[in-house]
């Protein structure tokens, strides 16, 4: 029974850490100047692929 409680606590803590990391990433991306898609993609244009 103790192992089950230990495992449940660890799972809850892991989920809280994951949610915290997601929230921090979201806040950092939104705080970046400009469009988040442009910031993540970079300044170089994408290579065009020929249509087949």
ABEGO torsion letter per residue (X at the ends): XAAAAAAAAAAAAAAAAAAAAAAAAAAAAAABBEBAAAAAAEABBBBBBBBX
